[in-house]
Amino acid sequence: MITTSTVVNSVVEKLRAALARGQWRSGDMLPGQRELAEQLGISRPSLREAVIVLETLGLVRSMPGKGVVVLDAQLSDSQSHDSAVAGASLEDVLQLRYTLEPFIVGLVAQSISSKEVGQLRLTLMDMREALEAGDSEAGVSAYIAFHEELFTLTSNPIFQSVVQQTSNALKQSAEVLRNSPEHLAERLEENEAVVRAIRSKNSAQASAEMRRHILREGQRMGIELNIPDDNLPT
């Protein structure tokens, strides 16, 4: 039987080979998800998984509302990032996310466009469809894609290199997310609360909802984060 991971690995290798031979060059946009999935003969969730792997390798980057752009990746930088993140614990990952993501969504809430809000809601719809179909792989892919979209919406250029570390750290914990598909509904509900606050341009509420989400992620993983905060969300 061909497993999802086998399909994804095969697609990753095909796309890496295409990039290596220059089919798409630095700065080019990959074909749209539907078109590329049809070309490769795979489902869109499998394609999204493959794109996540390529992002981890520093070969492409997802741009909300635009598509997937090919990067001029420096191998040494990619290896350095992967090595640093590989040694991180789940608590390390959650601490990093708690430090950055609430602040990022607060900034995003101040400047987000209606089109960008629409893209976030579409990704949450992917999560809901995966939940209803009982497809945990697609659910994890949509969850990671949602948070990566939030990362890319920050307008502060200094954040970008740090955000890449956060994105890689999130992928690093993906196996734990896959092993707890029963929590997908909770993750969806919490992320929907984040988007409602962003849509209302309520920066403080968006940040609070994201802090609450990450603390609950820790609880679901059996990790009580030691956060130096006087007023933690309940």
C-alpha positions as CSV (number, residue, x, y, z in Angstrom):
1,M,0.0,0.0,0.0
2,I,1.3,3.5,-0.9
3,T,1.3,5.7,2.3
4,T,0.8,9.4,2.4
5,S,4.5,9.8,3.5
6,T,5.7,7.7,0.5
7,V,3.7,9.9,-1.9
8,V,5.0,13.1,-0.2
9,N,8.6,11.9,-0.3
10,S,8.3,11.1,-4.0
11,V,6.8,14.5,-4.8
12,V,9.6,16.2,-2.8
13,E,12.3,14.4,-4.8
14,K,10.5,15.3,-8.1
15,L,10.3,18.9,-7.2
16,R,13.9,19.1,-5.9
17,A,15.1,17.6,-9.2
18,A,13.0,20.1,-11.2
19,L,14.5,22.9,-9.1
20,A,18.0,21.5,-9.5
21,R,17.8,21.4,-13.3
22,G,16.4,25.0,-13.4
23,Q,12.8,24.3,-14.4
24,W,12.0,27.1,-11.9
25,R,14.6,29.7,-10.9
26,S,15.1,31.9,-7.9
27,G,12.2,34.4,-7.7
28,D,9.9,32.3,-9.9
29,M,6.5,31.3,-8.7
30,L,5.5,27.6,-8.8
31,P,2.3,26.8,-10.6
32,G,-0.9,27.1,-8.6
33,Q,-1.8,24.3,-6.2
34,R,-4.5,22.8,-8.4
35,E,-2.4,22.9,-11.5
36,L,0.7,21.5,-9.9
37,A,-1.2,18.8,-8.1
38,E,-2.8,17.7,-11.4
39,Q,0.6,17.8,-13.2
40,L,2.0,15.5,-10.5
41,G,-1.1,13.3,-10.2
42,I,-1.5,13.8,-6.4
43,S,-3.9,15.4,-4.0
44,R,-3.6,19.0,-2.9
45,P,-3.0,18.0,0.8
46,S,-0.1,15.8,-0.3
47,L,1.3,18.7,-2.4
48,R,1.0,21.0,0.6
49,E,2.9,18.5,2.7
50,A,5.7,18.4,0.1
51,V,5.8,22.2,-0.1
52,I,6.2,22.3,3.7
53,V,9.2,19.9,3.4
54,L,10.7,22.1,0.7
55,E,10.3,25.2,2.9
56,T,12.1,23.4,5.7
57,L,14.9,22.8,3.3
58,G,15.0,26.5,2.4
59,L,14.1,25.9,-1.2
60,V,10.8,27.7,-1.5
61,R,8.6,30.0,0.6
62,S,4.8,30.2,0.7
63,M,3.5,33.7,0.1
64,P,-0.2,34.1,1.3
65,G,-2.4,35.2,-1.5
66,K,0.4,34.9,-4.1
67,G,1.7,31.3,-4.2
68,V,5.0,29.6,-3.6
69,V,8.2,31.4,-4.6
70,V,11.5,29.7,-5.4
71,L,14.4,30.8,-3.1
72,D,18.0,31.2,-3.8
73,A,18.8,29.0,-0.8
74,Q,22.3,28.9,0.7
75,L,22.9,25.3,1.7
76,S,25.1,26.2,4.6
77,D,22.5,28.5,6.1
78,S,19.8,25.9,5.7
79,Q,21.9,23.2,7.3
80,S,22.7,25.5,10.2
81,H,19.1,26.3,10.8
82,D,18.0,22.7,10.6
83,S,20.8,21.6,12.9
84,A,19.9,24.2,15.5
85,V,16.2,23.4,15.5
86,A,16.8,19.6,15.4
87,G,18.3,19.8,18.9
88,A,15.3,21.7,20.4
89,S,12.8,20.1,22.8
90,L,9.1,20.5,22.5
91,E,9.2,22.9,25.4
92,D,11.9,25.0,23.5
93,V,9.6,25.1,20.5
94,L,6.6,26.3,22.5
95,Q,8.7,28.9,24.3
96,L,9.8,30.3,21.0
97,R,6.3,30.3,19.6
98,Y,4.9,31.9,22.8
99,T,7.6,34.7,22.5
100,L,7.0,35.5,18.9
101,E,3.5,34.5,17.6
102,P,1.3,36.6,19.9
103,F,3.4,39.7,19.1
104,I,3.3,38.9,15.4
105,V,-0.5,38.4,15.2
106,G,-0.9,41.7,17.1
107,L,1.1,43.5,14.4
108,V,-0.8,41.6,11.7
109,A,-4.2,42.7,13.1
110,Q,-3.2,46.3,12.7
111,S,-2.4,46.2,9.0
112,I,-4.0,43.1,7.4
113,S,-6.0,43.4,4.3
114,S,-9.4,41.8,3.6
115,K,-7.8,39.6,1.0
116,E,-5.2,38.4,3.5
117,V,-7.9,37.7,6.0
118,G,-9.7,35.7,3.3
119,Q,-6.6,33.6,2.7
120,L,-6.3,32.8,6.5
121,R,-10.0,31.8,6.6
122,L,-9.5,29.5,3.5
123,T,-6.7,27.7,5.3
124,L,-8.9,27.2,8.3
125,M,-11.6,25.8,6.0
126,D,-9.0,23.3,4.9
127,M,-8.5,22.4,8.5
128,R,-12.3,22.0,9.0
129,E,-12.6,19.8,5.8
130,A,-9.8,17.6,7.1
131,L,-11.5,17.3,10.5
132,E,-14.8,16.3,8.9
133,A,-13.0,13.8,6.6
134,G,-11.0,12.4,9.5
135,D,-7.8,13.1,7.6
136,S,-5.2,13.9,10.3
137,E,-2.3,14.4,7.8
138,A,-4.3,17.1,5.9
139,G,-5.3,18.6,9.2
140,V,-1.7,19.0,10.4
141,S,-0.7,20.4,7.0
142,A,-3.4,23.0,7.2
143,Y,-2.5,23.8,10.8
144,I,1.1,24.4,9.9
145,A,0.2,26.3,6.7
146,F,-2.1,28.6,8.8
147,H,0.7,29.6,11.2
148,E,3.2,30.0,8.4
149,E,0.8,32.4,6.7
150,L,0.6,34.4,9.9
151,F,4.4,34.5,10.0
152,T,4.7,35.9,6.5
153,L,2.2,38.6,7.1
154,T,4.5,40.6,9.4
155,S,5.8,43.7,7.7
156,N,8.9,44.0,9.9
157,P,11.8,42.8,7.7
158,I,14.0,42.0,10.7
159,F,11.5,39.4,11.8
160,Q,12.0,37.3,8.7
161,S,15.1,35.4,9.6
162,V,13.7,34.8,13.1
163,V,10.3,33.8,11.8
164,Q,12.0,31.2,9.6
165,Q,13.4,29.6,12.8
166,T,9.8,29.6,14.2
167,S,8.5,28.0,11.1
168,N,11.1,25.3,11.2
169,A,10.5,24.7,14.9
170,L,6.8,24.3,14.2
171,K,7.5,21.7,11.6
172,Q,9.8,20.0,14.0
173,S,6.9,19.3,16.3
174,A,4.6,18.1,13.5
175,E,5.0,14.5,14.5
176,V,3.5,15.2,17.9
177,L,0.6,17.0,16.2
178,R,0.1,13.9,14.0
179,N,0.0,11.7,17.0
180,S,-2.9,13.6,18.6
181,P,-5.5,14.0,15.8
182,E,-8.3,14.1,18.4
183,H,-7.2,17.6,19.3
184,L,-7.6,19.0,15.8
185,A,-11.1,20.4,16.6
186,E,-9.7,22.3,19.6
187,R,-6.8,23.7,17.5
188,L,-9.3,24.8,14.8
189,E,-11.6,26.5,17.4
190,E,-8.6,28.3,18.9
191,N,-7.2,29.5,15.6
192,E,-10.7,30.6,14.5
193,A,-10.7,32.8,17.6
194,V,-7.4,34.3,16.5
195,V,-8.7,35.1,13.1
196,R,-11.9,36.7,14.4
197,A,-9.8,39.1,16.5
198,I,-7.5,39.8,13.5
199,R,-10.5,40.4,11.3
200,S,-11.9,42.9,13.9
201,K,-8.4,44.5,13.9
202,N,-8.3,43.9,17.7
203,S,-4.6,43.7,18.2
204,A,-4.7,43.0,22.0
205,Q,-7.3,40.3,21.6
206,A,-5.5,38.6,18.8
207,S,-2.3,38.4,20.9
208,A,-4.3,37.1,23.9
209,E,-6.0,34.4,21.8
210,M,-2.6,33.3,20.4
211,R,-1.1,33.1,23.9
212,R,-4.1,31.0,25.0
213,H,-3.7,28.7,22.0
214,I,0.0,28.0,22.6
215,L,-0.5,27.4,26.3
216,R,-3.2,24.9,25.5
217,E,-1.0,23.3,22.9
218,G,1.5,22.8,25.7
219,Q,-1.1,21.3,28.0
220,R,-2.2,18.9,25.2
221,M,1.5,17.8,24.9
222,G,1.8,17.4,28.6
223,I,4.0,20.5,28.9
224,E,3.3,23.3,31.4
225,L,5.2,26.3,30.2
226,N,7.0,28.4,32.8
227,I,6.1,31.8,31.4
228,P,7.3,35.0,33.2
229,D,3.9,36.7,32.9
230,D,1.8,38.2,35.7
231,N,-1.4,38.0,33.7
232,L,-1.7,34.7,31.9
233,P,-4.8,34.1,29.8
234,T,-7.2,31.6,31.3
